[in-house]
Amino acid sequence: MGWTRGGVLGRGSSATVSTATSTTGEVFAVKSAALSQSETLQREQQFLSILRSPYVVSYKGCEITKEDNRLMYNLLMKYMPEGTIVDAIGRRKRGRLSESEISNYMGQILRGLEYIHSNGIVHCDIKGANLLVGKGGGVKIADLGCAKWVGEDVAVRGTPMFMAPEVARGEEQGFAADIWAVGCVVIEMATGGSPWTNVDDPVSVLYKIAFSGESPEIPSGFSRQANDFIRKCLIQDPKERWGATELLKHPFLRRFNRKTQQIVDQDFSKGSPTSVLDQDVWSSMEVSASVGIDSYQPPCSSNSLRQRIKQLAGNPHKEQPNCEEEINWMMIRSNQNSWELEG
Ligand SMILES: Nc1ncnc2c1ncn2[C@@H]1O[C@H](COP(=O)(O)OP(=O)(O)OP(=O)(O)O)[C@@H](O)[C@H]1O
């Protein structure tokens, strides 16, 4: 299947996302990285290819191409013309979303998360910049580059501003960590800013989250129900924190518009996720199998949490030092004033 790369939609730390048009005229989004630096993207492909939900960006296949003499790894997915939640907030005159819009988006995000969690996957990087908006108010969870299997022993990953206390302390990163991030996203939507005010640098944010016992401040002017919803997401103890299924029954989401859900579901059922690219998916899967992501070596870490946090602050970019020490933390990328950790 042939396709032509179009304009750039966005650049992340691990890849560039562009529009692409297939020979049959279908427009989709393609997330690309040099094959030699595509471990994160290949990991994302592994997760995205098994998920099929109206609330998760649809997977369309993967391909390896040769462009300007460079081998590129390409992940093909549904094109979401409205961009991210952050873009949606930016388009608002007041720079924030209304409570009913937040309720509507949250209903969809939690349905997506409930589905992802039911597949044994932790997203690990829920934030406005990773939630894509469709026409008609649909929202889909995207960027599974940091995702992991629940219980999988891998380095801590995510964006500090949205990181749960137990994650910041390096204790565990399970489903509950995604729910903490959901609480942070509500604040992001309501204020148009970071969930944590008064702290800018990632080190201070991590210390504060890990050791202060505080939760991000709930914006004033919220209804009692919205307040309670955020509190249930931001419970310090991950075992006490509500899960996606419980939150979906919260009164704050009563406003979740059934009509929106119907539109999203209908739109989703129109096409098969691999309809355009089936053939190439399989041929390129063979190529990617030979480059293998198993050979990926995360960087080494130091022993103390404080030392690790300092190390992270000093090294925001992805590195792969040659070291066999036990892996707990690593900084992978810097993005939109917040640093992302993988560890
Ligand atoms: N399917 C899509 N449709 C439209 N735009 C998209 C799509 N996927 C991604 N984008 C745009 O590209 C940007 C980067 O995508 P993404 O977050 O997946 O990349 P990344 O390299 O993982 O970035 P990050 O460093 O934030 O993790 C997004 O913020 C969004 O603006």
The ligand as an SDF file (V2000), in Angstrom:
LIG
                    3D

 31 33  0  0  0  0  0  0  0  0999 V2000
   -3.6760   10.7080   15.4880 N   0  0  0  0  0  0  0  0  0  0  0  0
   -3.3410   11.9930   15.5240 C   0  0  0  0  0  0  0  0  0  0  0  0
   -4.0720   12.9100   14.8650 N   0  0  0  0  0  0  0  0  0  0  0  0
   -3.7420   14.2290   14.9100 C   0  0  0  0  0  0  0  0  0  0  0  0
   -2.6700   14.7200   15.6010 N   0  0  0  0  0  0  0  0  0  0  0  0
   -1.9020   13.8460   16.2740 C   0  0  0  0  0  0  0  0  0  0  0  0
   -2.1950   12.4530   16.2850 C   0  0  0  0  0  0  0  0  0  0  0  0
   -1.2810   11.8230   17.0470 N   0  0  0  0  0  0  0  0  0  0  0  0
   -0.4490   12.7860   17.5010 C   0  0  0  0  0  0  0  0  0  0  0  0
   -0.8000   14.0010   17.0370 N   0  0  0  0  0  0  0  0  0  0  0  0
   -0.1090   15.2850   17.2990 C   0  0  0  0  0  0  0  0  0  0  0  0
    1.2910   15.0250   17.4100 O   0  0  0  0  0  0  0  0  0  0  0  0
    1.7680   15.4080   18.7130 C   0  0  0  0  0  0  0  0  0  0  0  0
    2.8400   14.4390   19.1800 C   0  0  0  0  0  0  0  0  0  0  0  0
    2.2660   13.1400   19.2800 O   0  0  0  0  0  0  0  0  0  0  0  0
    2.6260   12.1520   20.4720 P   0  0  0  0  0  0  0  0  0  0  0  0
    2.3130   12.7880   21.7880 O   0  0  0  0  0  0  0  0  0  0  0  0
    1.9740   10.8430   20.1860 O   0  0  0  0  0  0  0  0  0  0  0  0
    4.1990   12.0460   20.2390 O   0  0  0  0  0  0  0  0  0  0  0  0
    5.3300   11.7170   21.2740 P   0  0  0  0  0  0  0  0  0  0  0  0
    6.6430   11.7020   20.5500 O   0  0  0  0  0  0  0  0  0  0  0  0
    4.9790   10.4710   21.9980 O   0  0  0  0  0  0  0  0  0  0  0  0
    5.2160   12.9850   22.1740 O   0  0  0  0  0  0  0  0  0  0  0  0
    5.4870   13.2270   23.7020 P   0  0  0  0  0  0  0  0  0  0  0  0
    6.8890   13.7100   23.7680 O   0  0  0  0  0  0  0  0  0  0  0  0
    4.4710   14.2750   24.0640 O   0  0  0  0  0  0  0  0  0  0  0  0
    5.2150   11.9450   24.3830 O   0  0  0  0  0  0  0  0  0  0  0  0
    0.5350   15.4380   19.5930 C   0  0  0  0  0  0  0  0  0  0  0  0
    0.6910   16.3160   20.6720 O   0  0  0  0  0  0  0  0  0  0  0  0
   -0.5500   15.9010   18.6030 C   0  0  0  0  0  0  0  0  0  0  0  0
   -0.5100   17.3080   18.4690 O   0  0  0  0  0  0  0  0  0  0  0  0
  1  2  1  0
  2  3  1  0
  2  7  2  0
  3  4  2  0
  4  5  1  0
  5  6  2  0
  6  7  1  0
  6 10  1  0
  7  8  1  0
  8  9  2  0
  9 10  1  0
 10 11  1  0
 11 12  1  0
 11 30  1  0
 12 13  1  0
 13 14  1  0
 13 28  1  0
 14 15  1  0
 15 16  1  0
 16 17  2  0
 16 18  1  0
 16 19  1  0
 19 20  1  0
 20 21  2  0
 20 22  1  0
 20 23  1  0
 23 24  1  0
 24 25  2  0
 24 26  1  0
 24 27  1  0
 28 29  1  0
 28 30  1  0
 30 31  1  0
M  END
$$$$
